[in-house]
Amino acid sequence: MTDSYEVVVVGGGAAGLSAALVLGRSRRRTLVVDAGEPRNAPSAHMQGYLSRDGMSPAAFLAVGREEIARYGVELVRDRAVDAAGDGDFSVVLAGGRTVRARQLVVATGLKDELPPVRGLAGRFGRDVVHCPYCHGWEVRDLPTGVLATTPLSVHQALMVTQWTKDVRLFLHEVSESQLTDDDLRRLAAAGVAVVPGAVAEVVVAGDRLTGVRLADGTVHDRRVLYAAPRAVPRTELLLRLGAEMRETPFGRYPVTDERGLTSVPGLWAAGNAGGFAEQVVNAASRGYRAGAAINGALLMADLDGQVP
């Protein structure tokens, strides 16, 4: 069974719902395909989104779904497993349904792969965190660690000192020789203690993080640990449809214009499907921009089709 829409949005997070909201208000027949796997699900709250600061991600998405429904946007809980383009797009869903669209928005985001440290995954989003702008205020002034997985972790440790002055950088997968002279000067100026050696596990007591244990058995008293996950873009559909990709330090992402249009006509990327650093507020903005641009593109194509 094949259903036709003007726009299909794959991904029901902030970017996808924002694009769908604009399209629904523009009276476009729109379908959102949502696999129900938001990246920020482990977090109890999201921060830094004006008027939504402190709101839980689940509540935010629930409100978004209610809003798009007011404008006739359909939402199906399913996964897009394949796609093809032949002027329009056909999208195959895991449940067996195939849908067609004149324009396709990929807003599938990314998934986080955490460092394989014992006990870390169970605390992620609580006292193991990844972003000071998302969590720094809530864990301010606490004894804090930063788990180094690349030399870029130095930058993270320096940033964290804006929220707490008790910071230890656990080198873990980074050797001391990888730290530059500038790194060492800045760490010293910021008062960050550098701790060599691999981290074996996080120590938990009474349902809270109490320390970080190194492979040599040494335990460092900490209440918070920043650990940057490896971000894996969910760009399979973009690749299948032939979108041009670019290499970044954080993975391969599509080449897009400022609106989110990829190298494939009618194929758009929004939110973290288009780049690594989009917070919720940024992803919603990118979705809005794509939705407005798509409505304009469809309108002009229809008008051009009527020109003698």
N, C-alpha and C positions, 0 to 999 in steps of 0.2 A: 504494500500500500504506500503510495507516494502523495504527500500533501505539499502544496506550494505556498510560499510566503514571499513577501517582498524582501524581508531580512530575516536571517537566522543568526542568533547570537549563541555561540558555544562558550559557556562559562557563566555561572550565576553569582559571581562575586560582585564587588563594588563597581568594577569597570563594566562588566556585562549588564548589570541591572541599571546602571546609569545610562548606558547607550540605549537600552530597551525603553527606559522611561522617556527619553527624548523622542525616540521613534514612535512610541505609542501616542504621545501627545501630538505628534505630527501626522497621526492617522494612518500610519503604516502598519500593514499586517505583519506582525513580528512574533517570532518564536524564540524563547530562551531555552536552551538545553543545559541542564544543571546536573552535574554528577554528584554534587553535595560534598565536595572535598576542599573547603576553604583552607588556605594556608595558615590563617591565624586562628584556627579552631582551638589550639591548646591554650590560647590566652583568655583570661577571664574578662578582660576589658581592652579597649583600644583607646589611644590617647592622641591629642594633637589635632583632632578633627573638630573644628569650630561648631558648637552647638551639640556635638555628639561625644564630647570628651568624657571618658569613663564608661561609655556604653559597651555592653558586651557584643562581641562580633555576631553571635547568634541572634541577638535582638535586632541589631542593625540590619542583617540580611532579611529577617522576618518582616520588618517594616518596609524594606525595599520591595519585597515580593508583593506585599499588599498594595503598594503604590502603583506598580506596573499593571496590576490586575484592573485597577480603576480605568485604565485606558485601553482595555481589550487585549493586552499582550498576553500570549499564552506561555506557560512555563511547564516543561516536562522534566521529571526526574529521570534522567537517562544519561548515557555516555555516548559521545560521538566517537566512533571507532574508525571511520574512513570518510574520505571526501574526494570528490572529483569536480573538475570545472570544464564546462563546454560552452562558455558564454555565460550561462547561469551556473549555479553550484548544486550538487547533490550531496547530501550528508547522510551517512548510514549510522543508525543508532544501535547500541548493543541490544536493545529490546526487539530488534527486527524491523523497525520502521525506517523508511527513507523519506527525507524531506528535501524539497528544492527551494532555492532562494535566488533572487536576483543579486543580492549582496550578502556577504558572509563576514561576520565579526568573530575573530578568535580572541577570547578573553579567558583563556584557560590557566593563566598565571604560571606559577612554578611550585615545586615542592622542595622541602628542606631535607637534606640528609645530614644528620647530626654526627659529630665526631664519635667514634666508637669507644667512649669512656664509660665504664661501668656505673650505672645509676643515673647518668646524665639525662637520658631520654625521659625518665619518669618525673623529672623535675622541670622539664622544659615548659616555659610559659609561666612558671611560678617563681622560683628563686634561681633557676638557670634561665637566663634571658639572652637576647642577641642585639638589642638596639637601645641605646640610651635615650633616644628621643621617644621611643615607645614606653620604656619602663624606668628610665633613670630617676624621675621624680619619686616614684613609688618606693624605690630602694635607696634613696639618698642617704648619705652619711653612714652607711653600713660598711663593715669590712668586706671588701669586694675583690674578686679575682677575675682575671681575663685569661682565657685559654687561647694560646697562640697556635694557630694551625698554618698560617703563612706569615711572612714578614709584614703584611698589611695589618696584622693584629696589633702591632706597635701603635698605629694610628688609633685603633679602637681604645687601647689602654689610655692613651693621652686624652681622648675625648671624654672618657668616663670620669676623669678627674674634675670635670666641671660639676659633677653631682656628688662625689665623695673624694676625700683626700687620702683615704686608706685603700690603696690599690696595689695589688701584686700581679705582675705579669708572669704567668706560668709558661715558659717557653715551649714545653711539650714537644711539638713537631718541628720547632725552629731551633737551629743551633745558634750559639752565641756569636759565631763568626758571621752569621747572616745579618746581624745588627750593624747598621752603619754608624759612623761617628756622630752624625746628626741625630740618629735614633737615641744613642746613649746620652748625648747632651740634653735632649728634650725630656727623656725619661727621668734623668737626674733632676732637672729643673722642676719637673712636675711632682717629684717625690714618689715616683713609682718604683717599687722594689722589683727587681728582676730575679726570677727563680728558675734556674736551669733544671733540666730533667723532665722525664715524661710523667704525665698525670695518669694514675691507675684508676681512680674512682672518686666520686663525690661521696662525702660522708653525710648521712642523714640520721637524725634522731628526733623523735617526737614530731614527725611529719614536717621537718624543716631542715634545710641544709645547714650543717654546722662546720663543715671543713672540706678540704681538698687533700686527698692522699696521693703522694707521689709513688712511683714504682719502687723507690728504695725504702718505702714504709713511712717516711716523714709525713706528718699531718700538719697542714696549715689551717689555722682557725679562720674561716670565712663564712659569711652569711649569704653572699650573692656570688654567682659566677656568670660572667659573660662568655658565651660560646657561639662563635659565628658558624652557622650551618653552611654546607655547600648547597648553593641554590641550583636546582636543576630545572631549566625552562621546559614547560609542557608545550612544545612547538611541533609536535608530530604532524598535526593537520596542515600547518604552514609548509612544512617540508614536503608533504605529499602533494600539495598543490603547486609546488615549484617556486615558492617565494625566495627571493634572494636573501641570504643570511650574511651576518657579519660576526666576526670573532671578537669577543671582549674578554677581559680578565675574569668574567663571571659566567662565561658560557656563550653559546651561539644564539643570537637574537635576529629577528628580521630587520631588514632595511626598510624604513618607513619615512614618509614625509611628516610634517609637523602635525597633521591630522590623524595619522595612524594608518594611512593607505600604504600597502606593501607594493612590491614590484608587479604583483598580479592584479590586473584591473578588477575592482569589485571586492577584493580581499583585504580586510582590515585587521590590525592587531591593536589591542587595547590593554591597559594595565600592565602587569608583570609579564604577559606574553610578549610585550614589545620592548621590555627593558627591565633591568635588575632592581633599580632603586625606587620603585613606585610604592609609597605608603598608601594607606586606604584613601586618604583625601586626594592624593595625586591620581590614583587609579580611577576614582570617580570622575575627576576632571577629564582624564583622557577618554573615558567612556562617553561623557557628555559631548566632547569635541567630535569624536567619531560619529556619534549618532546624528549630530547636526549636519556634518559633512555628507553623510550618506543620504539624508533626506534631500539635501540640495542636489546631489548627484542624480538621484532617481527623478527628481522633478525636471531637471534639465534634459535628461535622456528622453523622458516622455514628450517633452515639448519639441525637442529636435526631431523625434519620430513623426510628429504631426506637420512639420514644415514641408510644404510642397517641393 
